[in-house]
Amino acid sequence: MFNRDLLRNNDLGLLVLRLSVGGLLLFHGVHKAIYGIDGIGGMLAALGLPTFLAYGALLVELVASAMIVPGLWTRAAATAVAGNMVVAILMAHLSTLFTVDAATGGWAAELPALYLLGALALCFTGAGKYALTHGTILD
């Protein structure tokens, strides 16, 4: 007999959301760690901002996303990711904010927007019961 409750398991859904948001964003952090943050530093310099701020993006995409995957202080980590994605959208996608990618038909800013919305969902819900720090104030 199939368990109908498996299809209504919010905690399992939150686990999938954490693995998606944290796991996929982690690839971006690893890429920045291997290949550097010069691209982000250049964008910051063009805006008259100090280039060392690019390390914030690296830190969030490595550490915060690695915290989200196992559910370690998920709300705090998701808040950092959401803030990082707002900055990414404003810095890298502001000029194309209201455009559609001709090659894919998708919104030009859809990738950072998906990370932003997934992180916001985790800010509001927490990690669920399948998390390392389930039930703490930061989760």
C-alpha positions, 0 to 999 in steps of 0.5 A, a space after each residue: 500500500 502506498 503511503 499517501 502522507 509521503 506525498 504531503 511531507 513538507 519536511 521532505 519538500 524543504 529538504 529538496 529545496 535546501 539541496 536545490 538552492 544550496 547544492 546548486 549555488 555551491 557550484 558557483 562558489 567553488 568556481 569563484 574559489 578556483 578561478 577567482 573573483 576578478 569579474 565581480 571585483 571589476 564590476 565593483 570597481 566600475 561602480 566605485 566600490 572597493 574590490 575586496 567586497 567581492 570576497 563577500 560573494 565568494 564567502 556566501 556562495 561557498 559557506 552559506 550554501 554549504 550550510 543550507 545543504 545539511 540544514 545548519 542555521 538555515 535561516 541565517 544562511 538563506 538570509 545571506 544568500 538572499 542578500 547576495 542575490 539582490 546585490 547580484 541582480 542589481 550589479 549584473 542584471 539591472 540593465 537586462 531586468 526587463 528583458 527576455 533572453 532571446 536564446 532561451 525565452 526565459 527572463 534574463 535575470 531568472 537564475 539569480 531570481 530563482 536563488 533569491 526566491 528559493 532562499 527567501 522561502 527558506 528564510 520564512 520556513 526554516 529547514 524543516 525537521 531533516 536538518 542539523 540545527 532543527 528548531 534553533 532560532 537561526 533555523 
